Amino acid sequence: MDFSCIDIGFLSLTFFQNNNRLSFKEINNTLKDNTGIVNFFEKEEYFVQLKETLINSQSIVAESQVEYGDYQTNQQLSQSICNCR
């Protein structure tokens, strides 16, 4: 995934900054508990890429505004929905 043009809300950025020491399994479990989304990160490499982007980028600006949870549907879920009849 390409996180070079990341648009992240203040609450989301704060969440990842506060949980930056969690493992791939731990972050997915935490996100499941908080959002109900199973396997928020489909692959560990996506999680690692986001962590590296957040750690290495000094230019991330997150505005403190209301967020409404615009989540991306993972590929497995979207395929299973499309295959329903």
Phi, psi and omega per residue, in radians:
M1 nan 2.610 3.141
D2 -1.808 1.957 3.135
F3 -1.816 0.243 -3.056
S4 -1.157 -0.452 3.126
C5 -2.022 0.847 -3.040
I6 -1.193 2.369 3.045
D7 -2.072 1.772 -3.008
I8 -2.182 2.377 -3.141
G9 -1.308 2.812 -3.102
F10 -1.002 -0.823 -3.111
L11 -1.137 -0.681 3.117
S12 -1.166 -0.777 3.115
L13 -1.056 -0.798 3.118
T14 -1.064 -0.729 3.113
F15 -1.008 -0.880 -3.107
F16 -1.187 -0.603 3.081
Q17 -1.153 -0.684 -3.132
N18 -1.313 -0.313 -3.103
N19 -2.068 0.473 -3.036
N20 -1.240 -0.159 3.132
R21 -1.716 -0.017 3.141
L22 -1.283 2.611 3.078
S23 -1.376 3.022 3.108
F24 -0.974 -0.839 3.137
K25 -1.156 -0.725 -3.119
E26 -1.126 -0.741 -3.125
I27 -1.177 -0.703 3.098
N28 -1.107 -0.702 3.103
N29 -1.153 -0.720 3.120
T30 -1.117 -0.759 3.118
L31 -1.156 -0.633 3.078
K32 -1.105 -0.782 3.140
D33 -1.111 -0.632 -3.070
N34 -1.529 -0.498 -3.027
T35 -2.139 -0.325 -3.062
G36 1.476 -0.002 -3.125
I37 -1.501 2.090 3.123
V38 -1.481 2.330 -3.141
N39 0.955 0.974 3.077
F40 -0.881 -0.811 3.013
F41 -1.731 1.972 -3.122
E42 -1.171 -0.633 -3.087
K43 -2.241 2.550 3.134
E44 -1.071 -0.580 -3.124
E45 -1.092 -0.552 3.091
Y46 -1.162 -0.738 3.109
F47 -1.093 -0.797 3.139
V48 -1.082 -0.746 3.135
Q49 -1.090 -0.742 3.112
L50 -1.124 -0.785 3.117
K51 -1.007 -0.811 -3.121
E52 -1.116 -0.690 3.116
T53 -1.097 -0.783 -3.117
L54 -1.198 -0.592 -3.140
I55 -1.309 -0.741 -2.994
N56 -1.536 -0.284 -3.074
S57 -1.624 2.147 3.078
Q58 -1.615 -0.112 -3.009
S59 -1.774 0.143 3.136
I60 -1.302 2.165 3.090
V61 -2.124 2.135 3.120
A62 -2.042 2.094 3.139
E63 -1.396 2.484 3.094
S64 -1.451 1.678 -3.133
Q65 -2.516 2.978 -3.140
V66 -1.184 2.346 3.088
E67 -1.964 2.502 -3.123
Y68 -2.003 0.204 3.032
G69 1.257 1.055 3.090
D70 -1.487 1.506 -3.069
Y71 -1.622 2.593 3.013
Q72 -1.477 2.317 3.099
T73 -1.376 2.276 -3.121
N74 -1.243 2.789 -3.006
Q75 -1.069 -0.742 -3.121
Q76 -1.057 -0.780 3.139
L77 -1.162 -0.796 -3.112
S78 -1.108 -0.663 3.093
Q79 -1.154 -0.721 -3.126
S80 -1.173 -0.597 3.091
I81 -1.183 -0.751 -3.127
C82 -1.167 -0.459 -3.120
N83 -1.522 -0.058 3.133
C84 -1.274 2.480 3.092
R85 -2.332 nan nan
